[in-house]
């Protein structure tokens, strides 16, 4: 943690840190109350380092960048990005022009309905894959069913076909 009056660009002026005085008249002046032990530790140094057991404000269970953090972060991030892509493809949430109503509040409300519908659609497709009535669970497929090329290819271009077929 850095003292707000320390560094090259202080955000407050403090009489203990003389470098912060006279920089900008707009900086608020801090009145440091002396104690019997002297000035606070952050006033005597430029910065302080706190250990985890003290209870730092932005403490995380997993250290940023290490293998456990990467494992959990990327799994969760992939889920979020997958749902965003799903909602953009199936609900067109990025096209605000399809929501014919003015105002950011109304747009936000309609967008929340679209996201709820996308979430409902994903849950319904998941429920369809569950085992019911003794039938085995089926695995959904995102692949399109392949068409028979003889149904759409002009006659004579494939071996064994004629223009009369």
QUIZI-V639773 format. One record per residue. N is the residue number from 0. RES is the residue in one letter. PSI is psi in whole degrees, -180 to 180 (none if undefined). Layout:
n | res | psi
N | RES | PSI
N | RES | PSI
This chain:
n | res | psi
0 | X | 131
1 | X | 140
2 | X | 134
3 | X | -18
4 | X | -2
5 | X | 173
6 | X | -177
7 | X | -23
8 | X | 78
9 | X | 150
10 | X | -10
11 | X | 162
12 | X | 135
13 | X | 133
14 | X | -22
15 | X | -39
16 | X | 93
17 | X | -29
18 | X | -25
19 | X | -15
20 | X | 142
21 | X | 3
22 | X | -59
23 | X | 130
24 | X | -14
25 | X | -14
26 | X | 135
27 | X | 141
28 | X | 127
29 | X | 135
30 | X | 104
31 | X | 119
32 | X | 120
33 | X | 146
34 | X | 169
35 | X | -27
36 | X | -5
37 | X | -163
38 | X | 157
39 | X | 158
40 | X | -35
41 | X | -24
42 | X | -26
43 | X | -21
44 | X | 171
45 | X | -41
46 | X | 162
47 | X | 147
48 | X | 130
49 | X | 142
50 | X | 168
51 | X | -34
52 | X | -15
53 | X | -28
54 | X | 55
55 | X | 151
56 | X | -40
57 | X | 43
58 | X | 140
59 | X | 147
60 | X | -39
61 | X | 132
62 | X | 133
63 | X | 129
64 | X | -14
65 | X | 168
66 | X | -46
67 | X | -39
68 | X | -45
69 | X | -43
70 | X | -49
71 | X | -41
72 | X | -47
73 | X | -33
74 | X | -47
75 | X | -40
76 | X | -41
77 | X | -38
78 | X | -44
79 | X | -47
80 | X | -35
81 | X | -45
82 | X | -39
83 | X | -44
84 | X | -41
85 | X | -46
86 | X | -35
87 | X | -38
88 | X | -40
89 | X | -26
90 | X | -6
91 | X | 49
92 | X | -20
93 | X | -13
94 | X | 93
95 | X | -19
96 | X | -19
97 | X | -15
98 | X | 95
99 | X | 75
100 | X | 146
101 | X | 153
102 | X | 142
103 | X | -33
104 | X | -45
105 | X | -40
106 | X | -42
107 | X | -40
108 | X | -45
109 | X | -36
110 | X | -39
111 | X | -35
112 | X | -41
113 | X | -42
114 | X | -39
115 | X | -40
116 | X | -41
117 | X | -41
118 | X | -42
119 | X | -42
120 | X | -41
121 | X | -41
122 | X | -39
123 | X | -40
124 | X | -32
125 | X | -42
126 | X | -31
127 | X | -22
128 | X | -11
129 | X | 154
130 | X | 129
131 | X | 145
132 | X | 38
133 | X | -2
134 | X | 146
135 | X | 153
136 | X | 140
137 | X | 151
138 | X | 124
139 | X | 151
140 | X | 133
141 | X | -6
142 | X | 145
143 | X | 146
144 | X | 134
145 | X | 137
146 | X | 151
147 | X | 122
148 | X | -22
149 | X | -18
150 | X | -26
151 | X | -9
152 | X | 135
153 | X | 146
154 | X | 144
155 | X | -11
156 | X | -20
157 | X | 147
158 | X | 139
159 | X | 2
160 | X | 153
161 | X | 168
162 | X | -17
163 | X | -21
164 | X | none
